[in-house]
Amino acid sequence: MTTLYTQPSPALRQELLKNAGEPERYVREKERQKITTISRVQAWEMERKGLHPKRVKLSSQSVAWLLSDLLWFLYRHTKQQNDNTQPKDA
């Protein structure tokens, strides 16, 4: 089961960034790929379906993502995978 991406609250953004030891910043494509391990095409397809954070247009030829959005995406994605692999009680 896939869940649509929803943005974290401002308080949750701060908590995610604090736990990561990072300030809020824009992340460009190359770093986004390293953080999420998702290819450019796969991220674009997921974004179109509402499953990945939306990019922010910085200029006519430049886009980026908020670090807190990517951290929240990873947290939710990892939690969902862990929930799906938990053994079911008989």
DSSP file (Angstrom, degrees, kcal/mol; ACC not computed):
  #  RESIDUE AA STRUCTURE BP1 BP2  ACC     N-H-->O    O-->H-N    N-H-->O    O-->H-N    TCO  KAPPA ALPHA  PHI   PSI    X-CA   Y-CA   Z-CA
    1    1 A M              0   0    0      0, 0.0     2,-0.4     0, 0.0    83,-0.1   0.000 360.0 360.0 360.0 130.1    0.0    0.0    0.0
    2    2 A T        -     0   0    0     78,-0.0     2,-0.4     0, 0.0    49,-0.0  -0.828 360.0-149.4-105.6 143.5    1.4    3.4   -1.0
    3    3 A T        -     0   0    0     -2,-0.4     3,-0.1    48,-0.1    77,-0.0  -0.908  22.0-112.5-112.9 136.2    0.6    6.6    0.9
    4    4 A L        -     0   0    0     -2,-0.4     2,-0.3     1,-0.1    47,-0.3  -0.359  40.1-105.6 -62.7 144.1    0.5   10.0   -0.6
    5    5 A Y        -     0   0    0     45,-3.4     2,-0.4    47,-0.1    47,-0.1  -0.538  38.1-173.2 -72.6 133.4    3.2   12.3    0.5
    6    6 A T        -     0   0    0     -2,-0.3    -3,-0.0    45,-0.1    44,-0.0  -0.983  28.0-109.6-125.4 142.3    2.1   15.0    3.0
    7    7 A Q        -     0   0    0     -2,-0.4     2,-0.1     1,-0.1    62,-0.1  -0.361  34.5-112.0 -69.6 146.5    4.4   17.8    4.1
    8    8 A P        -     0   0    0      0, 0.0    -1,-0.1     0, 0.0    61,-0.0  -0.399  34.4-103.4 -73.3 156.3    5.6   17.8    7.7
    9    9 A S     >  -     0   0    0      1,-0.1     4,-2.6    -2,-0.1     5,-0.2  -0.326  35.6-104.6 -70.1 161.9    4.4   20.4   10.2
   10   10 A P  H  > S+     0   0    0      0, 0.0     4,-2.0     0, 0.0     5,-0.1   0.889 123.3  50.2 -56.3 -39.9    6.8   23.3   11.0
   11   11 A A  H  > S+     0   0    0      1,-0.2     4,-2.0     2,-0.2     5,-0.1   0.903 111.2  48.0 -66.0 -40.4    7.5   21.7   14.4
   12   12 A L  H  > S+     0   0    0      2,-0.2     4,-2.8     1,-0.2     5,-0.2   0.876 107.7  56.0 -68.4 -37.3    8.2   18.3   12.9
   13   13 A R  H  X S+     0   0    0     -4,-2.6     4,-2.4     1,-0.2     5,-0.2   0.940 108.7  47.6 -56.5 -47.4   10.5   19.9   10.3
   14   14 A Q  H  X S+     0   0    0     -4,-2.0     4,-2.4     1,-0.2    -2,-0.2   0.895 112.1  49.5 -62.7 -40.7   12.6   21.4   13.1
   15   15 A E  H  X S+     0   0    0     -4,-2.0     4,-2.6     2,-0.2    -1,-0.2   0.918 111.0  49.2 -65.1 -43.9   12.7   18.0   14.9
   16   16 A L  H  X S+     0   0    0     -4,-2.8     4,-1.7     1,-0.2    -2,-0.2   0.922 113.9  45.7 -60.4 -45.4   13.8   16.2   11.8
   17   17 A L  H  X>S+     0   0    0     -4,-2.4     5,-2.3    -5,-0.2     4,-1.0   0.885 112.2  51.2 -66.8 -39.3   16.5   18.7   11.1
   18   18 A K  H ><5S+     0   0    0     -4,-2.4     3,-0.6     1,-0.2    -2,-0.2   0.932 110.1  49.2 -63.2 -45.9   17.7   18.7   14.7
   19   19 A N  H 3<5S+     0   0    0     -4,-2.6    -1,-0.2     1,-0.2    -2,-0.2   0.838 114.1  46.1 -62.5 -33.0   17.9   14.9   14.7
   20   20 A A  H 3<5S-     0   0    0     -4,-1.7    -1,-0.2    -5,-0.2    -2,-0.2   0.611 107.6-128.0 -83.4 -13.0   19.9   15.0   11.5
   21   21 A G  T <<5 +     0   0    0     -4,-1.0    -3,-0.2    -3,-0.6    -2,-0.1   0.840  68.5 120.9  68.9  32.8   22.1   17.8   12.8
   22   22 A E      < -     0   0    0     -5,-2.3    -1,-0.3    -6,-0.1     2,-0.2  -0.929  61.1-125.4-128.5 149.6   21.5   19.9    9.7
   23   23 A P        -     0   0    0      0, 0.0     2,-0.2     0, 0.0    44,-0.1  -0.529  46.2 -87.6 -82.9 161.7   20.0   23.3    9.0
   24   24 A E        +     0   0    0     -2,-0.2     2,-0.3    43,-0.1    42,-0.1  -0.519  67.8 146.8 -66.7 134.4   17.1   23.7    6.6
   25   25 A R        -     0   0    0     -2,-0.2    42,-2.4    40,-0.1     2,-0.3  -0.973  50.4 -89.5-160.3 167.6   18.4   24.1    3.1
   26   26 A Y  E     -A   66   0A   0     -2,-0.3     2,-0.5    40,-0.2    40,-0.2  -0.676  34.7-151.7 -85.7 141.9   17.7   23.4   -0.5
   27   27 A V  E     -A   65   0A   0     38,-3.0    38,-2.2    -2,-0.3     2,-0.1  -0.965   9.0-144.3-117.5 126.5   19.0   20.1   -1.9
   28   28 A R     >  -     0   0    0     -2,-0.5     4,-2.5    36,-0.2     3,-0.3  -0.312  34.1 -90.5 -85.0 173.4   19.9   19.8   -5.5
   29   29 A E  H  > S+     0   0    0     34,-0.4     4,-2.5     1,-0.2     5,-0.2   0.862 120.5  52.5 -55.0 -48.4   19.4   16.7   -7.7
   30   30 A K  H  > S+     0   0    0      1,-0.2     4,-1.4     2,-0.2    -1,-0.2   0.913 115.4  41.3 -60.0 -43.9   22.7   15.0   -7.2
   31   31 A E  H  > S+     0   0    0     -3,-0.3     4,-2.6     2,-0.2    -1,-0.2   0.863 110.6  58.1 -71.9 -35.3   22.4   15.1   -3.4
   32   32 A R  H  X S+     0   0    0     -4,-2.5     4,-2.8     1,-0.2     5,-0.4   0.907 105.2  51.2 -59.0 -41.2   18.7   14.2   -3.5
   33   33 A Q  H  X S+     0   0    0     -4,-2.5     4,-2.2     1,-0.2    -1,-0.2   0.896 110.7  48.2 -63.2 -39.9   19.7   11.0   -5.3
   34   34 A K  H  < S+     0   0    0     -4,-1.4    -2,-0.2    -5,-0.2    -1,-0.2   0.899 114.9  45.6 -66.7 -40.0   22.3   10.2   -2.6
   35   35 A I  H  < S+     0   0    0     -4,-2.6    -2,-0.2     1,-0.2    -1,-0.2   0.934 127.4  25.4 -69.5 -47.0   19.8   10.9    0.2
   36   36 A T  H  < S-     0   0    0     -4,-2.8    -2,-0.2    -5,-0.2    -3,-0.2   0.683  88.4-140.0 -94.0 -19.2   16.8    9.0   -1.2
   37   37 A T     <  +     0   0    0     -4,-2.2     2,-0.4    -5,-0.4    -4,-0.1   0.727  60.9 130.1  59.8  25.3   18.6    6.4   -3.4
   38   38 A I        -     0   0    0     -6,-0.3    -1,-0.3    -5,-0.2    -2,-0.2  -0.907  60.3-118.0-108.8 135.1   15.9    7.0   -6.0
   39   39 A S     >  -     0   0    0     -2,-0.4     4,-2.6    -3,-0.1     5,-0.2  -0.149  26.6-108.2 -65.2 164.7   16.7    7.7   -9.6
   40   40 A R  H  > S+     0   0    0      2,-0.2     4,-2.3     1,-0.2     5,-0.1   0.915 119.7  46.3 -59.5 -45.3   15.8   11.0  -11.2
   41   41 A V  H  > S+     0   0    0      2,-0.2     4,-2.6     1,-0.2     5,-0.2   0.927 112.8  48.6 -66.4 -45.2   13.1    9.3  -13.4
   42   42 A Q  H  > S+     0   0    0      1,-0.2     4,-2.6     2,-0.2    -2,-0.2   0.909 112.2  49.1 -62.5 -41.9   11.7    7.3  -10.5
   43   43 A A  H  X S+     0   0    0     -4,-2.6     4,-2.7     2,-0.2    -1,-0.2   0.912 111.3  50.3 -62.8 -42.4   11.5   10.4   -8.3
   44   44 A W  H  X S+     0   0    0     -4,-2.3     4,-2.3    -5,-0.2    -2,-0.2   0.921 112.0  47.0 -62.1 -44.7    9.8   12.4  -11.1
   45   45 A E  H  X S+     0   0    0     -4,-2.6     4,-1.4     2,-0.2    -2,-0.2   0.916 114.1  47.2 -63.9 -43.0    7.2    9.6  -11.6
   46   46 A M  H  <>S+     0   0    0     -4,-2.6     5,-3.3     1,-0.2     6,-0.7   0.885 110.6  52.7 -65.3 -38.6    6.6    9.4   -7.8
   47   47 A E  H ><5S+     0   0    0     -4,-2.7     3,-1.1     4,-0.2    -2,-0.2   0.910 106.9  52.3 -63.1 -42.3    6.3   13.2   -7.6
   48   48 A R  H 3<5S+     0   0    0     -4,-2.3    -1,-0.2     1,-0.3    -2,-0.2   0.827 111.1  47.6 -62.4 -32.3    3.7   13.1  -10.4
   49   49 A K  T 3<5S-     0   0    0     -4,-1.4    -1,-0.3    -5,-0.1    -2,-0.2   0.489 119.3-111.4 -86.9  -4.3    1.7   10.5   -8.4
   50   50 A G  T < 5S+     0   0    0     -3,-1.1   -45,-3.4    -4,-0.5    -3,-0.2   0.700  89.3 112.4  82.8  20.0    2.0   12.5   -5.2
   51   51 A L      < +     0   0    0     -5,-3.3    -4,-0.2   -47,-0.3   -48,-0.1   0.493  69.7  49.4-101.8  -6.4    4.3   10.0   -3.5
   52   52 A H  S    S-     0   0    0     -6,-0.7    -2,-0.1   -47,-0.1   -47,-0.1  -0.944  97.4 -87.4-132.9 149.1    7.5   12.1   -3.4
   53   53 A P        -     0   0    0      0, 0.0     2,-0.2     0, 0.0    -2,-0.1  -0.237  50.0-109.3 -56.0 145.5    8.1   15.7   -2.1
   54   54 A K        -     0   0    0      1,-0.1    12,-0.3    -4,-0.1     2,-0.1  -0.512  30.5-116.0 -77.8 144.7    7.5   18.3   -4.8
   55   55 A R        -     0   0    0     -2,-0.2     2,-0.5    10,-0.1    10,-0.2  -0.388  20.0-131.6 -74.6 156.9   10.5   20.2   -6.2
   56   56 A V  E     -B   64   0B   0      8,-3.8     8,-1.8    -2,-0.1     2,-0.6  -0.956  17.7-130.2-111.2 126.3   10.9   23.9   -5.7
   57   57 A K  E     +B   63   0B   0     -2,-0.5     6,-0.3     6,-0.2     3,-0.1  -0.675  27.5 176.2 -79.8 117.5   11.7   25.9   -8.8
   58   58 A L  E     -     0   0B   0      4,-2.8     2,-0.3    -2,-0.6     5,-0.2   0.795  67.9 -20.0 -89.7 -34.0   14.8   28.1   -8.0
   59   59 A S  E >  S-B   62   0B   0      3,-1.7     3,-0.9     0, 0.0    -1,-0.2  -0.874  87.5 -71.5-156.8-173.0   15.1   29.6  -11.5
   60   60 A S  T 3  S+     0   0    0     -2,-0.3     3,-0.0     1,-0.2    -3,-0.0   0.773 133.3  22.2 -63.8 -24.7   14.0   28.8  -15.0
   61   61 A Q  T 3  S+     0   0    0      1,-0.1     2,-0.4     2,-0.0    -1,-0.2   0.146 112.1  80.0-127.1  19.6   16.5   25.9  -15.2
   62   62 A S  E <   +B   59   0B   0     -3,-0.9    -4,-2.8   -34,-0.0    -3,-1.7  -0.988  46.0 171.5-137.7 129.7   17.1   25.0  -11.6
   63   63 A V  E     +B   57   0B   0     -2,-0.4   -34,-0.4    -6,-0.3     2,-0.3  -0.893   2.8 170.2-129.6 161.5   15.1   23.0   -9.1
   64   64 A A  E     -B   56   0B   0     -8,-1.8    -8,-3.8    -2,-0.3     2,-0.3  -0.948  23.6-126.7-157.4 173.4   15.7   21.7   -5.5
   65   65 A W  E     -A   27   0A   0    -38,-2.2   -38,-3.0    -2,-0.3     2,-0.3  -0.941  31.1-105.7-126.4 150.1   14.0   20.1   -2.6
   66   66 A L  E  >  -A   26   0A   0    -12,-0.3     4,-1.8    -2,-0.3     3,-0.4  -0.594  25.9-133.6 -72.7 135.6   13.8   21.1    1.0
   67   67 A L  H  > S+     0   0    0    -42,-2.4     4,-2.5    -2,-0.3     5,-0.2   0.899 105.8  55.5 -57.6 -41.9   16.0   18.9    3.1
   68   68 A S  H  > S+     0   0    0      1,-0.2     4,-2.3   -43,-0.2    -1,-0.2   0.856 104.7  53.7 -62.8 -34.1   13.3   18.5    5.8
   69   69 A D  H  > S+     0   0    0     -3,-0.4     4,-2.3     2,-0.2    -1,-0.2   0.915 110.6  46.3 -64.2 -42.1   10.9   17.3    3.1
   70   70 A L  H  X S+     0   0    0     -4,-1.8     4,-2.4     2,-0.2    -2,-0.2   0.891 111.9  50.6 -68.6 -38.7   13.4   14.6    2.0
   71   71 A L  H  X S+     0   0    0     -4,-2.5     4,-2.4     2,-0.2    -2,-0.2   0.908 112.0  47.4 -63.9 -41.4   14.0   13.6    5.6
   72   72 A W  H  X S+     0   0    0     -4,-2.3     4,-2.7     2,-0.2     5,-0.3   0.900 110.5  52.7 -65.7 -41.2   10.3   13.2    6.2
   73   73 A F  H  X S+     0   0    0     -4,-2.3     4,-2.6     1,-0.2    -2,-0.2   0.930 111.5  46.2 -58.8 -46.4    9.9   11.2    3.0
   74   74 A L  H  X S+     0   0    0     -4,-2.4     4,-2.8     2,-0.2     5,-0.3   0.919 112.1  50.6 -63.5 -44.3   12.6    8.8    4.1
   75   75 A Y  H  X S+     0   0    0     -4,-2.4     4,-2.5     1,-0.2    -2,-0.2   0.944 115.4  41.8 -59.0 -49.6   11.2    8.5    7.6
   76   76 A R  H  X S+     0   0    0     -4,-2.7     4,-2.5     2,-0.2    -2,-0.2   0.902 115.5  50.0 -66.5 -41.1    7.7    7.7    6.3
   77   77 A H  H  X S+     0   0    0     -4,-2.6     4,-2.1    -5,-0.3    -2,-0.2   0.917 113.9  44.9 -64.2 -44.4    9.0    5.4    3.6
   78   78 A T  H  X S+     0   0    0     -4,-2.8     4,-2.5     2,-0.2    -2,-0.2   0.908 113.6  49.9 -66.2 -43.4   11.2    3.5    6.0
   79   79 A K  H  X S+     0   0    0     -4,-2.5     4,-2.6    -5,-0.3    -2,-0.2   0.912 110.4  50.3 -62.2 -42.6    8.4    3.2    8.6
   80   80 A Q  H  X S+     0   0    0     -4,-2.5     4,-1.8     2,-0.2    -1,-0.2   0.907 111.4  48.3 -63.3 -42.1    6.0    2.0    6.0
   81   81 A Q  H  X S+     0   0    0     -4,-2.1     4,-1.1     2,-0.2    -2,-0.2   0.915 112.4  48.6 -64.8 -42.3    8.4   -0.7    4.8
   82   82 A N  H  X S+     0   0    0     -4,-2.5     4,-0.7     1,-0.2     3,-0.4   0.899 110.2  51.4 -64.6 -40.3    9.1   -1.8    8.4
   83   83 A D  H  < S+     0   0    0     -4,-2.6     3,-0.4     1,-0.2    -1,-0.2   0.862 109.6  50.9 -63.3 -35.2    5.3   -2.0    9.1
   84   84 A N  H  < S+     0   0    0     -4,-1.8    -1,-0.2     1,-0.2    -2,-0.2   0.715 111.3  47.4 -76.3 -20.2    4.9   -4.1    6.0
   85   85 A T  H  < S+     0   0    0     -4,-1.1    -1,-0.2    -3,-0.4    -2,-0.2   0.457  82.4 114.6-101.1  -1.8    7.6   -6.6    7.0
   86   86 A Q  S  < S-     0   0    0     -4,-0.7     2,-0.1    -3,-0.4    -3,-0.0  -0.457  77.5-106.5 -65.7 137.1    6.5   -7.0   10.7
   87   87 A P        -     0   0    0      0, 0.0     2,-0.3     0, 0.0    -1,-0.1  -0.420  33.4-122.3 -65.2 140.3    5.3  -10.6   11.3
   88   88 A K        -     0   0    0     -2,-0.1     2,-0.2     1,-0.1    -3,-0.0  -0.651  24.3-114.2 -83.3 137.0    1.6  -10.9   11.6
   89   89 A D              0   0    0     -2,-0.3    -1,-0.1     1,-0.1     0, 0.0  -0.520 360.0 360.0 -69.4 134.7    0.3  -12.4   14.9
   90   90 A A              0   0    0     -2,-0.2    -1,-0.1    -3,-0.0    -2,-0.0   0.469 360.0 360.0 -80.4 360.0   -1.4  -15.7   14.2
